[in-house]
Amino acid sequence: MQRTTFVRAALAAAAIAALPFAAQAQTLKLTLGHGAAIGNPRHEASVKFAEALKAKSGGRIEVQIAPSGQLGDDAAMVTALRTGALDLSANSQGAVANAVPEYAAFGMPFLFGSAAAAFKLLDGPLGKELADKSAEKGLVLLGTWDNGIRQMTNSKRPIAKVEDMKGLKMRVPPDATLVDIMKSLGAESQQIKFAELYVALQQGVVDGQENPLVNIHASKLYEVQKHLALTNHQFQMTPFLISKRSWDKLSDADRKAVTEAAAEATALQRKLSQEADDKLLADLKSKGVQVTTPDKAAFAKATADVVAKWESAAIGPYVKKVVAAAQTH
């Protein structure tokens, strides 16, 4: 009897001693949500992040990716990140700006001629300031990806001058800067979830929309939009974020692995986006899309009031710093 009790006690002690090691060896599962289609550079970079993190953690950290808005739209995912219900998201500038207003500074109209010009600022002190503001709101910024320079499409008419915008019903994402830009150009803006946009365009709920070429192409919007105007009206980033609640649970070693994997994913995403535009424009033309290149100076002049409005807002000091830096680069 005593021997049995001793054996049981010894086994129990061994099990308890082994617990920390077992816990350490356990797989950590993280979920990454985004709103882009499979094939989009945002998805490809998410896959790269998952693969790199698995390798760097010796197979211990697994990232499950939920693309195409499976976990809700970008705004819903930002809320989920802040509460800790979602671990990671490659999100959108506008949705994140609703939680961290400073992101809107990078959405001023006609501010950047290229994504590379924006990344010069985002990879420096202004980006660090943005990361600090994000952390205060429960979001840890792992990288800024390229959501492209935005262009306009519609089913009504070619857009060559500002007057051509008048009265067009244009879909915009939940982004206050884009609502302001459309208003200043004389168009009506309407917010529709990206996942529902194709059907809304097909049914004529709205006349047009604006997005970078990569999104227009990946979601086949060219099937229901035959006029493309290369307005280059706004640069947008894709903030790659981890919930601060998820981040705080990670060990130092795991944080290092996440940070390194995010850097690799960021480099790939930016490269894929840069390569995509030229190829996509040629492909869109081959599909019968009519392309115009409007007078950007006239469009910039028409939207000057948008910059003035944001420079006098609560985040005005930060907006002024971003605008000044963009103009000197």
Secondary structure by P-SEA (a helix, b strand, c coil): caaaaaaaaaaaaaaaaaaaaaaaacbbbbbbbbccccccaaaaaaaaaaaaaaaaacccbbbbbbcccccccaaaaaaaaaacccccccccaaaaaaccccccccccccccccaaaaaaaaacaaaaaaaaaaaaacbbbcbbbbcccccccccccccccccccccccccccccaaaaaaaaaacbbbbbbbccaaaaaaaacccccccccaaaaaaacccccccbbbccccccccccccccaaaaaaccaaaaaaaaaaaaaaaaaaaaaaaacaaaaaaaaaaabbbbbbcaaaaaaaaaaaaaaaaaaccaaaaaaaaaaaaaac
